[in-house]
């Protein structure tokens, strides 16, 4: 594939150990593009995997793939000017504006439900690394989301080699990893995504992760402990959404709701949320 020349490059700050990201300008193209490049060998594998998944996806809430250079493992993606959900949580916005938070979580739930159903995705997809850092909230559409980072994703029933060979088990971010992942079971992808959504929603409502501490403490808590509900912590959240979020955090994956059920709860209760956060 012939990719236009890069005429300008602005490196973006990213966490250590992940692929390099840069905001680049390509010749003859008016808008900036996000460039993802590998740092280590495994980055090449993960970027190639993301490129493969994204070529099958046309979902409007998923960041679009523009081009992929297999020779250099460079992936060009739609550039979106947007904070992450994590930034909104840390700024206190998700707790100050419950109506917007409800809509954002509804958008995430609906998007993941669509992925699991294979809607506009070429087949059912497991995201496998859901977290607040992988949700963008565009400044131009503050009630909407864009789901990003499909490096560890896969089509249901087609586990990629980096999972099956166990050389690099993609547990995802530890605070979001379902109990079964800690036991080495990566085959129940849909239910693990549901668990991760529960962690993300809990964090959005409270500003705190339900399981925190050192890696060992997080593992023990995820496998053994039940966090207090947002209501018990004094947060004014709809009871039915709290109930479904806590169900997402069930230790037994068979007891978690399907993602379309979660999305339905959010959709049906959207009209009950007040912007001032009082008297739900």
Secondary structure, DSSP 8 states (H G I E B T S, - for coil): -----EEEEEEE---TTS-EEEEEEETT-SS-EEEEE-SSHHHHHHHHHHHHHHTT---TTB--EEEEETTTTEEEEE---EEEHHHHHHTTHHHH-HHHHHHHHHHHHHHHHHHHHTTTSSS-EE-----GGGEEEETTSTT--EE---TT-EETT---HHHHT-TT----SGGG--HHHHTT--S-HHHHHHHHHHHHHHHHHHSS-SS-SSHHHHHHHHHH-----TTTTT----HHHHHHHHHHT-SSGGGS--HHHHHHHHHHHGGG--TT----
